[in-house]
Amino acid sequence: MSWQEIAHTVRPVLNEAATSAMPLVVRSLVYVCWKCSATSNPPAVLHPGGATDQYSILEVTSGLNLAYVQELMTLDHNPIAATIKPRYSKTRGERYLSHGCSHCDALFGEFPLQESITAVLADDAIADLPIQLAAERPIIEWWALTSARGDIF
């Protein structure tokens, strides 16, 4: 198969994916801050509307997935977007895009958040997490996120 044949086949699919939308849902944890003991709601998972099984969700604790959710929440004027920003981690020895307490701005570490999400997954309780945001987004954005599963960026 030639490049021209591949391009001819793929172009219509990509054009439709760029113009067709799908529902995406951001769910948050109910998380107690280690520093001030206040309760915050850091975004935890992103998934297509109606699909909360472990294979359909993306964790949003760091990297590309967290940056994407921050952008979605900023576009929606959601105040939680301001709690996602670069912070310095003594454990990692570097600054990275992270969640923080909405009350005292303490860093919520990636590992503790992942442990909390794993516990929710083990209980098959993703659908029980509070919905932080529901939005229609171009299908191609979901394809981009899931093709890498957030690992290459």
C-alpha positions as CSV (number, residue, x, y, z in Angstrom):
1,M,0.0,0.0,0.0
2,S,1.4,3.4,-0.9
3,W,1.5,6.5,1.3
4,Q,-1.0,8.2,-1.0
5,E,-3.4,5.3,-0.5
6,I,-3.0,5.4,3.3
7,A,-3.4,9.2,3.4
8,H,-6.5,8.9,1.2
9,T,-8.0,6.3,3.6
10,V,-7.0,8.1,6.9
11,R,-7.8,11.7,6.0
12,P,-11.6,11.4,6.2
13,V,-11.4,9.6,9.5
14,L,-9.1,12.3,11.0
15,N,-11.3,15.1,9.6
16,E,-14.4,13.5,11.2
17,A,-12.6,13.0,14.5
18,A,-11.5,16.6,14.6
19,T,-15.0,17.9,14.0
20,S,-17.1,15.3,15.9
21,A,-17.4,15.6,19.6
22,M,-17.8,13.1,22.5
23,P,-18.7,13.6,26.1
24,L,-15.7,13.6,28.6
25,V,-16.1,13.5,32.3
26,V,-13.6,14.6,35.0
27,R,-14.2,13.0,38.4
28,S,-12.5,14.1,41.6
29,L,-11.4,12.5,44.8
30,V,-12.5,13.7,48.2
31,Y,-9.1,14.2,49.6
32,V,-7.9,15.4,53.1
33,C,-4.9,17.7,53.0
34,W,-1.8,16.4,54.8
35,K,-0.9,19.9,55.9
36,C,-4.1,21.7,56.9
37,S,-6.5,18.8,57.2
38,A,-9.1,20.5,55.0
39,T,-11.0,18.6,52.4
40,S,-10.2,19.3,48.7
41,N,-11.4,17.8,45.5
42,P,-8.4,17.2,43.2
43,P,-9.4,15.8,39.7
44,A,-8.6,12.1,39.7
45,V,-9.8,10.5,36.5
46,L,-11.0,11.4,33.0
47,H,-13.3,9.1,31.0
48,P,-15.8,9.1,28.2
49,G,-19.4,9.8,29.4
50,G,-21.0,6.6,30.6
51,A,-17.8,4.5,30.6
52,T,-16.3,4.1,34.1
53,D,-14.7,0.7,33.9
54,Q,-10.9,0.5,34.6
55,Y,-10.1,0.2,30.9
56,S,-11.9,3.4,29.9
57,I,-10.4,5.8,32.5
58,L,-7.2,7.9,32.5
59,E,-5.7,8.9,35.8
60,V,-5.0,12.6,36.0
61,T,-2.2,12.8,38.6
62,S,0.5,14.2,36.4
63,G,1.9,14.8,33.0
64,L,-0.1,15.2,29.8
65,N,-3.4,14.0,31.3
66,L,-3.2,16.5,34.2
67,A,-2.3,19.3,31.8
68,Y,-5.2,18.4,29.6
69,V,-7.7,18.4,32.5
70,Q,-6.3,21.7,33.7
71,E,-7.0,23.2,30.3
72,L,-10.5,21.8,30.3
73,M,-11.2,23.2,33.7
74,T,-9.7,26.6,32.8
75,L,-12.0,26.7,29.7
76,D,-14.9,25.9,32.0
77,H,-13.9,28.6,34.5
78,N,-13.7,25.9,37.2
79,P,-11.8,27.3,40.2
80,I,-10.1,23.9,40.8
81,A,-8.0,24.7,37.7
82,A,-6.0,27.2,39.8
83,T,-5.0,24.4,42.2
84,I,-3.1,22.6,39.4
85,K,0.3,24.2,38.8
86,P,4.0,23.5,38.9
87,R,5.3,22.9,42.4
88,Y,8.5,21.8,43.9
89,S,8.6,18.3,45.3
90,K,11.3,17.4,47.8
91,T,10.7,13.7,47.0
92,R,11.2,14.1,43.3
93,G,13.8,16.9,43.7
94,E,12.2,18.9,40.9
95,R,9.2,21.0,39.9
96,Y,6.3,19.3,38.2
97,L,2.7,20.0,37.3
98,S,0.8,18.8,40.4
99,H,-2.4,19.0,42.4
100,G,-2.5,21.2,45.4
101,C,-4.8,21.9,48.4
102,S,-7.5,24.5,47.5
103,H,-7.1,25.9,51.1
104,C,-3.4,26.0,51.8
105,D,-1.8,25.2,48.4
106,A,0.2,22.2,49.8
107,L,1.4,19.8,47.1
108,F,-0.6,16.6,46.8
109,G,2.0,14.1,45.7
110,E,1.5,12.0,42.6
111,F,2.0,8.7,44.4
112,P,-0.5,9.3,47.3
113,L,-3.1,10.4,44.7
114,Q,-2.4,7.3,42.6
115,E,-2.8,5.1,45.7
116,S,-6.2,6.7,46.4
117,I,-7.3,6.1,42.8
118,T,-6.1,2.5,42.9
119,A,-8.3,2.0,46.0
120,V,-11.3,3.4,44.2
121,L,-10.6,1.1,41.2
122,A,-10.2,-1.9,43.5
123,D,-13.7,-1.2,44.9
124,D,-15.0,-0.7,41.3
125,A,-16.3,2.7,42.5
126,I,-15.2,5.2,39.8
127,A,-18.9,6.0,39.2
128,D,-19.2,7.0,42.8
129,L,-16.6,9.8,42.6
130,P,-18.0,13.3,42.3
131,I,-18.2,14.7,38.8
132,Q,-16.0,17.8,38.6
133,L,-16.7,18.6,34.9
134,A,-18.6,17.2,32.0
135,A,-17.8,18.6,28.5
136,E,-18.2,17.8,24.9
137,R,-14.7,17.6,23.3
138,P,-13.4,16.7,19.8
139,I,-12.9,12.9,19.6
140,I,-9.4,13.4,18.3
141,E,-8.3,14.8,21.7
142,W,-9.4,11.6,23.4
143,W,-7.6,9.6,20.7
144,A,-4.4,11.6,21.3
145,L,-4.5,11.0,25.1
146,T,-5.4,7.3,24.9
147,S,-2.9,6.5,22.2
148,A,-0.1,7.5,24.5
149,R,-1.9,6.6,27.7
150,G,-0.2,9.7,29.0
151,D,3.2,8.0,29.0
152,I,5.2,9.7,26.2
153,F,5.0,13.3,27.3
